Amino acid sequence: MSGDQPLPGGGTVPENADEAAVWETPDVYGAYPRLTEDQMARLAEHGRRRTMAPNDVLIREGERCETFFVVLTGTVAVVEDYGTPEEHVLRVHGPGRFIGELGLLYGQVAFYTAVAREPGEVLVVSLDQLRHLVSQDPTIGDVVLRACLCRRALLVGQGAGFRIIGSRYSPDTRRLREFAVRNRLPHRWIDLETDEEAEALLRRFGVGPAQTPLVIWRDTTLLRNPSNAELARLIGLPSLPAGNRHGDVLIVGSGPAGLAAAVCAASEGLSTTVVEAMATGGQAGTSSRIENLLGFPSGISGAELTERAVLQADKFGARISLPLEATGLHAKDEDHYVVAFADGSEIAARAVVLATGARYRRLQVPGIERLEGTSVHYSATVYEAQQCRTDPVAVVGGGNSAGQAVLFLAGYAPKVHLLVRGAGLEANMSRYLIDQVERHPRVEVMLHTEVTEVIGREVLEELDVVDNRTGGHRRLAVRSLFVFTGADPHTEWLAGLIALDSRGFVLTGPEAQEACTYPEVWHGRGRSCMTLEASLPGVFAVGDVRSGSVKRVASAAGEGAMAIHFVHRHLGHSAVPGTTGTSAAAGHSDASPRIRHKESAWLA
C-alpha cells in the first residue's frame, strides 16, 4: 500500500513515520481550537506539567473524566475501542490543543481513550480547577465550552459510545433511544430488524432476541433492558448523594425556567436541588436554533443554551439529579414540603418550584400509534433528521416549534411539507420564522390542511390529508411525520394537590387563592397568594406548566428567576444580599442566607 492513509475524523496519516508523528486532525468544525499563549499561561497558573512517553494512556474509555490535559509538546491520539480488534483513531491533537469533550465538564465517564503517540509533555489541570476557570474567565470558558459542545456533537454523529441493540417496534428500545438522544449521549442504535451486525452481537454475548433491548459498551458491559436510571448511572449522569435529601429550594424540571431558577437560587445562597425526569433543557433543549432570545443575535442552539445554563447552575452549587420523576407532593410539617419520586425516594425542601413544562400532544388519527418512535416523532433532533436525508417529510403545526423544526429538517430532507389547519401562520408563529419558512425552496406550506390517516405497516409510506374548507382529500408520499400541535402540562401527579385550570396547567396568584380549597392557609400567614405562587404557600409554578404563561424561552427563564424573589419572601429573608445569616424560621438545620430584594408593587 502506498500514499497517505485516511483516518476517521478527517485528514490522513502520511506514509512516512516521521511525518505521521506531527500529523494532527484539521480543525474543520471549530471543535479543535489551538489555545493562545496567554490562555495557556493562564491555565499553567492552575496546573502542573507532566511528561508522557509513547502509548501512555491519559484518559481511558469507560472511566470517569477527572483531568483536563493541554498538549505542550508531542501529539495525543483520541481512540475508540482501544486495545481491541475494532480500535480506530478518531482524531489526533498537537501542541496547543486540549483533550476532552462535554463529559469532562460534568464528570461523566469517557467515551474514548486518549493515548500519547510520541514523547512529549502535557499540562494537567484538575476538574475543579477547570470548572473554576471556565466560570471565571470568559475567554477560556467560551473556547473550552464551545469546543466541548462541538466534540460531543461529532461523537454522537460518528456513532461512538455505547450500542443499543433492539427492535424498532419495541417500546423499550424507543425509550432508551429517546433518553440517549435527549441527553446528547454518544451511542449507536443497531436495529434488530434490519442490521446484520445485530445477530452477530447477540451470538457473541449469548443472548436471544427476546432478551433485547440490550446496552453494550466496550464489549465488557452488557445491560439487559436497563431502566433510564441504570443507563444514567453507567454513563455518570448527575445524581444526588444518598444522604443529601433536604434543602431550601427543590426545583422540579430543568428546562429554561427551572435552570434559571436554579442559577438565581444557588447564586443567592439558597441550598438548591434540581430534579429532572428525562433530560436537562426540556423541550427547548431539542431546538436546533433559538433566534429570538435576547443577547444572541445570531441565535443559539437549545443544546448549547442548556449546557451553558447547567454549568452556570453547577458553578453556584446547585445540585442536579436525573432521571428522577416526581410522583407526589405533601407537607412534611409547617415549614417543609416533601416530593416523592418513582424510584421510592423523597426530597424535603422549604420551598418547591414547579418547572415541569409541557409535552407535545399526540396526534390522534388512525394508523399513527404503531409508527410512533420510528416514523412519527414529537421532536426534531439531529438523530431523527439524519434518517431523512433521501425522503420527503411532513411537519404538523403552526407555532414556533413547528417553524423551527421545518427549517432544521429542510437542511437534511429534500422536501418538507408544513401542514397547518388554520388560514395562515401569523396567529402563532413569530414573523422572523414565517419569513424564513415561506422563502425556503425545500418547504411547502399547506394551509387549511389536516391529517386524517397515517398509512404504512412497518414505516410511514403516505399521509391522507384533507382540505378542511372543501373536504377534498389527497395523499402525500412522505417517510417521516413530525408533530407539533400544542402541548399538555405534566401535572398528572399534582391533580387534587394544588389548583389546576381546566386544561391541567397550574393556577398561580389571585386565581390560585380563589380556587384554593383551604383559604385559611393564607389568613394564617397574614398575606395573599403571591404572583407565581400556587394554591399551597411556598409552592411556585414557572414556565410552560403555569396557567397563562407565555410559551417562549425568554419568558420562561424570566419567570424562573422571578420565582426566587418570591421564595425569599416566603422564607422571610431580610438580610442584605451577599451576607449570611440564620433562617427566619429559627431552629431549622437547613438555614440559609437571608436576602433583601428590591420590592416592586406589581410583584405583590
C-alpha positions in Angstrom: 0.0 0.0 0.0 1.4 3.4 -0.9 0.4 7.0 -0.3 -1.2 8.7 2.6 -3.7 6.6 4.6 -7.1 8.1 5.5 -8.2 8.1 9.2 -11.6 8.6 10.8 -12.2 12.2 11.9 -10.7 13.7 8.8 -7.2 14.1 7.4 -4.7 11.4 6.5 -1.7 9.6 8.1 1.4 10.2 6.0 3.2 7.0 4.8 6.4 8.3 6.2 6.6 7.7 10.0 8.4 10.9 10.8 5.6 12.9 9.0 3.0 10.9 10.9 4.5 12.0 14.2 3.5 15.6 13.6 0.1 15.0 11.8 -3.0 16.2 13.6 -6.7 16.4 12.7 -7.5 19.7 11.0 -9.9 22.0 12.8 -12.7 21.9 10.2 -15.7 22.4 12.6 -14.1 24.7 15.2 -14.1 21.7 17.6 -10.3 21.6 17.9 -9.1 25.2 18.7 -5.5 25.9 19.5 -5.1 27.9 22.7 -3.2 31.1 22.6 0.0 31.7 24.6 -2.0 33.9 27.0 -4.6 31.2 27.6 -2.0 28.5 28.1 -0.2 30.7 30.6 -3.5 31.3 32.5 -4.1 27.6 32.6 -0.5 26.9 33.7 -1.1 29.0 36.8 -3.6 26.3 37.9 -2.0 23.2 36.6 1.3 21.2 36.6 3.5 19.9 33.8 3.8 16.1 33.1 6.0 14.2 30.7 4.5 11.5 28.6 6.0 8.5 26.8 4.6 6.8 23.7 1.5 4.8 24.5 0.9 6.5 27.8 -2.8 6.5 28.5 -4.1 9.9 29.7 -7.9 9.2 29.6 -9.3 5.7 29.4 -12.7 4.9 27.8 -15.3 3.9 30.4 -13.6 5.6 33.3 -14.7 8.9 34.8 -13.0 12.0 33.4 -11.3 13.9 36.2 -8.4 15.7 34.5 -8.0 18.3 31.7 -4.9 17.9 29.5 -3.3 20.5 27.3 -0.7 19.3 24.9 2.6 21.2 25.2 4.8 19.1 23.0 4.2 15.8 21.1 0.9 14.5 19.9 -2.1 12.7 21.6 -4.5 10.4 19.7 -8.1 10.1 20.6 -9.0 6.4 20.1 -12.2 4.4 20.3 -12.2 0.7 21.3 -8.6 1.0 22.4 -6.8 -2.3 22.7 -9.4 -4.3 20.7 -9.5 -5.5 17.1 -12.0 -2.7 16.4 -9.6 0.0 17.6 -9.6 3.1 15.4 -8.3 6.7 15.7 -11.0 9.4 15.9 -8.6 12.4 15.9 -5.0 13.5 16.8 -4.1 16.7 18.7 -0.7 18.5 18.7 0.8 21.3 20.8 -1.7 24.0 22.0 -4.7 21.8 21.8 -6.6 20.3 24.8 -8.1 16.8 25.3 -11.7 16.4 26.4 -15.3 16.9 25.5 -18.5 17.7 27.2 -18.4 14.8 29.7 -15.2 16.2 31.1 -17.1 19.3 32.5 -19.7 17.1 34.1 -17.6 14.3 35.5 -19.1 11.7 33.1 -17.2 8.6 32.0 -15.1 9.0 28.9 -16.4 7.7 25.5 -12.8 7.4 24.1 -9.2 6.7 25.2 -6.6 9.4 24.9 -3.1 8.0 24.3 0.3 9.6 23.7 1.7 8.9 20.2 5.2 10.1 20.8 7.3 11.6 23.7 6.1 14.9 24.9 4.7 17.0 27.7 1.2 17.9 28.8 -0.3 20.4 31.2 -2.5 18.8 33.8 -5.4 20.7 35.3 -7.8 19.2 37.8 -11.6 19.1 37.0 -12.3 21.5 39.9 -9.7 24.0 38.7 -11.1 23.8 35.2 -14.7 24.4 36.3 -13.5 27.4 38.2 -11.6 28.8 35.2 -14.5 28.2 32.8 -16.9 30.1 35.1 -14.5 32.9 36.0 -12.5 33.5 32.8 -14.9 34.2 29.9 -12.2 33.9 27.2 -11.1 30.4 28.3 -14.6 29.5 29.2 -16.1 30.2 25.8 -13.3 28.4 23.9 -13.5 25.3 26.1 -17.3 25.1 26.2 -17.9 25.6 22.5 -15.2 23.1 21.6 -16.6 20.6 24.1 -20.1 21.0 22.7 -18.8 20.5 19.1 -16.8 17.5 20.1 -19.9 15.9 21.8 -21.9 16.5 18.6 -19.2 14.9 16.5 -19.1 11.9 18.8 -22.8 11.5 18.5 -22.7 11.8 14.7 -19.9 9.2 14.5 -21.9 6.7 16.4 -19.2 6.5 19.1 -20.0 5.4 22.7 -22.3 2.6 23.8 -24.6 0.5 21.5 -28.3 -0.1 21.8 -29.5 -3.3 20.2 -33.2 -3.6 19.9 -36.2 -3.7 17.5 -37.6 -0.6 16.1 -41.0 -1.9 17.2 -40.0 -2.3 20.8 -41.3 0.4 23.2 -38.3 -0.2 25.5 -35.9 0.3 22.6 -37.7 3.6 21.8 -37.4 4.6 25.4 -33.7 4.0 25.6 -33.1 5.8 22.3 -35.1 8.8 23.3 -33.2 9.0 26.7 -29.9 8.8 24.9 -30.8 11.4 22.2 -32.4 13.8 24.7 -29.3 13.7 26.9 -26.9 14.0 24.0 -25.2 10.7 24.8 -22.8 9.3 22.2 -24.3 5.9 21.1 -25.3 3.8 18.1 -28.6 2.1 17.6 -28.4 -1.4 16.0 -31.8 -2.3 14.6 -32.7 -5.9 15.3 -34.9 -6.0 12.3 -32.5 -4.8 9.6 -28.9 -4.6 10.9 -26.7 -7.6 10.1 -24.5 -6.7 13.0 -27.3 -7.4 15.5 -27.3 -11.2 15.1 -23.5 -11.4 15.4 -23.5 -9.4 18.6 -26.3 -11.4 20.1 -24.4 -14.6 19.4 -21.2 -13.2 20.9 -22.9 -12.3 24.1 -25.1 -15.5 24.2 -28.5 -13.7 24.4 -31.6 -14.2 22.3 -33.8 -11.6 20.5 -36.4 -12.0 23.3 -33.9 -10.5 25.8 -33.4 -7.3 23.9 -33.1 -4.3 24.1 -29.5 -4.5 25.2 -27.0 -1.8 26.0 -23.4 -2.9 25.2 -20.3 -0.9 26.0 -16.7 -1.7 25.3 -17.6 -5.4 24.8 -17.3 -5.7 28.6 -20.5 -4.2 29.9 -23.9 -5.6 29.0 -27.2 -4.3 30.4 -30.4 -6.2 29.6 -33.3 -3.8 29.1 -32.0 -1.3 31.6 -34.1 1.4 33.1 -33.2 5.0 32.2 -31.7 5.3 35.7 -29.4 2.3 35.2 -28.2 3.8 31.9 -27.7 7.2 33.5 -25.5 5.6 36.3 -23.5 3.7 33.7 -22.6 6.9 31.9 -22.2 9.0 35.0 -25.1 11.4 34.7 -25.5 13.5 37.8 -27.3 12.1 40.8 -27.8 13.2 44.4 -25.9 11.7 47.3 -28.0 9.1 49.2 -27.9 11.1 52.4 -28.5 14.6 51.0 -32.3 14.8 50.8 -33.3 18.2 52.1 -32.6 21.9 51.5 -34.1 25.3 50.9 -35.5 25.0 47.4 -36.4 22.0 45.3 -36.9 22.7 41.6 -38.8 20.1 39.7 -37.9 20.3 36.0 -34.8 21.6 34.2 -36.0 23.5 31.2 -35.1 27.2 30.8 -37.5 28.1 33.7 -36.1 25.5 36.1 -32.4 26.2 35.2 -32.9 30.0 35.6 -34.5 29.4 39.0 -31.6 27.2 39.9 -29.0 29.8 38.9 -30.7 32.6 40.8 -31.4 30.5 43.9 -27.9 29.0 44.2 -26.2 32.3 43.4 -28.1 33.9 46.3 -27.0 31.3 48.8 -30.0 29.0 48.9 -29.5 25.3 49.2 -30.8 24.3 45.8 -31.7 20.9 44.2 -32.9 20.4 40.7 -34.6 17.1 39.6 -35.4 16.1 36.1 -37.4 13.1 34.7 -35.8 13.0 31.2 -33.1 15.4 30.2 -31.9 18.9 31.1 -33.1 21.6 28.8 -36.7 20.4 28.4 -38.3 21.0 25.0 -36.0 24.0 24.4 -33.0 21.7 24.6 -34.1 19.9 21.5 -34.4 23.1 19.4 -31.9 23.4 16.6 -31.8 27.2 16.8 -33.4 29.8 19.1 -33.2 33.1 17.3 -35.5 35.4 19.4 -33.6 35.1 22.7 -32.2 38.4 24.0 -28.4 38.6 23.8 -27.9 36.0 21.0 -28.3 38.0 17.7 -27.1 35.0 15.6 -29.2 32.5 17.6 -28.1 29.7 19.8 -29.0 26.0 19.7 -31.1 24.6 22.5 -28.3 22.2 23.4 -25.7 25.0 23.8 -28.1 27.1 25.8 -28.8 24.2 28.1 -25.2 23.2 28.7 -24.3 26.8 29.5 -27.1 27.1 32.0 -26.3 23.7 33.6 -22.6 24.8 34.0 -23.8 28.1 35.5 -26.1 26.4 38.0 -23.3 24.0 38.9 -20.9 26.9 39.3 -23.1 28.3 42.1 -23.5 25.0 43.8 -27.0 23.8 42.6 -27.3 20.0 42.7 -28.9 18.4 39.6 -30.2 14.8 39.5 -31.7 12.8 36.7 -33.6 10.8 35.8 -35.9 11.4 38.8 -39.7 11.5 38.1 -41.9 13.2 40.7 -45.0 11.3 41.7 -46.3 13.1 44.8 -46.2 16.2 46.9 -47.2 16.6 50.6 -46.5 18.8 53.6 -43.9 17.4 56.0 -44.5 20.0 58.6 -45.4 23.6 58.8 -42.1 24.6 57.1 -41.3 21.8 54.7 -42.7 20.0 51.7 -41.8 16.5 50.6 -41.7 15.5 46.9 -41.9 11.7 46.3 -40.3 10.1 43.2 -41.0 7.0 41.1 -37.9 5.2 42.5 -39.3 5.4 46.0 -37.0 8.2 47.2 -38.1 11.5 48.7 -36.7 15.0 49.0 -37.7 17.6 51.5 -37.5 21.4 50.9 -38.8 24.6 52.4 -40.0 25.8 49.0 -40.8 24.0 45.8 -40.6 25.4 42.3 -42.6 23.5 39.7 -41.0 23.8 36.2 -42.1 20.6 34.7 -43.1 22.2 31.4 -45.5 20.6 28.9 -45.4 17.7 26.5 -46.4 17.9 22.9 -49.9 16.4 22.2 -50.0 13.2 20.3 -51.9 13.3 17.0 -55.0 11.2 17.3 -55.5 9.7 13.8 -55.9 6.1 12.5 -52.6 4.2 11.9 -50.3 6.5 13.9 -49.7 4.6 17.1 -47.8 1.7 15.6 -45.4 4.1 13.9 -44.6 6.4 16.8 -41.0 6.4 17.6 -40.0 5.0 14.2 -41.6 7.2 11.6 -43.7 9.6 13.7 -41.8 11.9 16.0 -42.7 14.6 18.6 -39.3 16.4 18.4 -36.8 17.1 15.7 -33.2 16.4 16.8 -30.1 15.5 14.8 -30.9 11.8 15.3 -34.3 12.0 13.5 -33.0 14.4 10.9 -30.2 12.1 9.8 -32.8 9.5 8.9 -34.5 12.0 6.5 -31.7 12.6 4.0 -33.3 10.9 1.0 -37.1 11.2 1.5 -39.6 13.9 1.9 -41.1 14.6 5.4 -44.2 16.4 6.8 -44.5 18.6 9.9 -47.8 19.3 11.5 -48.3 22.5 13.5 -48.4 26.3 13.1 -46.4 27.6 16.0 -42.7 28.5 16.6 -41.7 24.9 17.4 -43.1 23.7 14.1 -41.4 26.6 12.3 -38.0 25.8 13.9 -38.4 22.1 13.1 -39.3 22.8 9.4 -36.2 24.9 8.9 -34.0 22.4 10.7 -35.3 19.4 8.7 -35.1 21.3 5.4 -31.3 21.2 5.9 -31.5 17.4 5.6 -34.6 16.3 3.7 -35.2 17.0 0.0 -38.7 18.3 0.7 -40.6 19.4 3.9 -44.4 19.8 3.9 -45.7 22.1 6.6 -49.4 21.1 7.4 -51.3 23.9 9.1 -55.0 23.6 9.8 -55.6 27.4 10.0 -55.7 30.0 7.4 -52.2 31.4 8.0 -49.0 31.3 10.2 -49.4 34.7 11.7 -51.5 33.7 14.6 -48.9 31.5 16.4 -45.6 31.9 14.6 -43.0 34.7 15.0 -42.6 36.9 12.0 -38.9 36.1 11.6 -39.7 32.4 11.3 -42.6 32.9 8.9 -40.3 34.8 6.5 -37.7 32.1 6.6 -40.2 29.3 6.2 -42.0 30.9 3.3 -38.7 31.7 1.4 -37.1 28.3 1.8 -37.0 26.4 -1.5 -37.5 23.0 0.1 -40.5 23.9 2.2 -44.2 23.8 1.0 -46.7 25.4 3.3 -50.1 23.7 3.1 -52.8 25.8 4.9 -56.3 24.5 5.8 -54.8 21.0 5.9 -55.3 18.3 8.4 -54.0 14.7 8.6 -56.8 12.1 8.6 -54.8 8.9 8.4 -51.2 7.6 8.6 -50.5 4.8 6.1 -47.7 2.3 6.4 -47.2 -1.1 8.1 -43.5 -1.0 9.2 -42.6 2.5 8.2 -44.6 5.6 7.1 -45.5 5.5 3.4 -48.2 8.1 2.9 -50.4 10.6 4.7 -54.0 11.1 3.9 -54.7 14.8 4.3 -57.9 16.8 3.9 -58.6 20.4 3.0 -60.9 21.5 5.8 -62.6 24.1 3.6 -63.6 21.9 0.7 -63.4 18.4 2.2 -61.1 17.2 -0.6 -58.6 14.5 0.2 -55.1 13.9 -1.2 -52.1 11.6 -0.5 -48.7 12.8 0.5 -45.8 10.4 -0.1 -43.6 11.1 3.0 -41.4 8.8 5.1 -41.4 10.7 8.4 -44.0 12.8 10.3 -43.1 15.4 12.9 -46.0 16.6 15.2 -46.0 20.0 17.0 -49.7 20.5 17.7 -49.7 22.2 21.1 -48.7 20.8 24.5 -50.3 19.3 27.6 -48.8 20.1 31.1 -47.0 17.4 33.0 -49.2 17.8 36.1 -50.9 14.4 36.5 -49.1 13.9 39.7 -50.4 17.2 41.1 -54.1 16.6 40.5 -56.0 17.0 43.8 -53.0 18.5 45.5 -52.9 22.0 44.0 -55.4 24.1 42.0 -55.2 23.5 38.2 -57.1 25.1 35.4 -59.5 23.3 33.0 -56.6 22.2 30.8 -54.4 21.0 33.7 -52.0 23.9 34.0 -51.1 25.2 37.4 -53.0 28.2 38.7 -51.0 30.9 40.4 -51.5 34.2 42.2 -55.1 35.5 42.8 -56.6 32.8 40.7 -54.9 30.1 42.7 -56.0 31.7 46.0 -59.6 31.9 44.7 -59.6 28.2 43.7 -57.9 27.2 47.0 -59.8 24.5 48.9 -58.5 25.8 52.2 -58.3 29.6 52.1 -57.5 29.7 55.8 -53.9 28.8 54.9 -53.4 32.4 53.6 -55.2 34.0 56.5 -52.9 32.2 58.9 -49.9 33.6 57.2 -51.2 37.1 57.1 -50.7 37.5 53.4 -52.2 36.8 50.0 -51.0 34.3 47.4 -48.1 35.9 45.5 -47.6 36.1 41.8 -46.2 32.7 40.5 -47.3 31.0 43.8 -49.6 28.1 43.5 -52.5 27.3 45.9 -50.1 25.9 48.5 -47.9 28.5 50.3 -44.3 28.1 49.3 -45.1 26.1 46.1 -44.4 28.1 42.9 -45.0 27.4 39.2 -43.0 28.8 36.3 -42.7 28.4 32.6 -44.9 26.3 30.4 -46.6 24.4 33.3 -48.1 27.7 34.6 -51.6 28.7 33.5 -51.4 31.8 31.4 -47.7 31.7 30.8 -46.1 32.9 27.5 -44.7 29.8 25.8 -41.3 31.3 25.0 -37.8 30.6 26.2 -37.1 34.1 27.3 -40.3 34.4 29.4 -39.8 31.0 30.9 -36.3 32.0 32.1 -37.6 35.3 33.4 -40.3 33.5 35.4 -37.7 31.1 36.8 -35.6 34.0 38.0 -38.5 35.9 39.4 -39.8 33.0 41.3 -36.8 33.1 43.6 -37.7 36.6 44.6 -41.0 35.1 45.9 -39.2 32.2 47.5 -37.2 34.7 49.6 -40.3 36.5 50.7 -42.0 33.1 51.6 -38.9 32.2 53.7 -38.9 35.6 55.4 -35.4 36.6 54.3 -34.4 40.1 55.0 -30.6 40.4 55.1 -28.6 42.4 52.7 -27.5 40.4 49.6 -24.1 38.8 49.9 -24.3 38.4 53.7 -25.1 35.3 55.6 -27.4 34.8 58.5 -29.9 32.3 60.0 -33.2 31.3 58.7 -36.2 33.4 59.7 -37.7 30.2 61.0 -35.4 29.7 63.9 -34.2 26.2 64.7 -34.0 24.8 61.2 -30.9 22.8 60.4 -31.1 23.8 56.7 -30.7 27.5 57.4 -29.6 29.7 54.5 -28.5 33.3 53.9 -31.3 35.9 54.2 -31.5 38.3 51.4 -33.5 41.5 51.0 -34.6 42.2 47.4 -35.8 45.5 46.0 -39.6 45.5 46.2 -41.9 46.2 43.2 -45.6 47.0 43.6 -46.7 44.7 40.8 -44.8 41.8 42.4 -47.0 41.8 45.4 
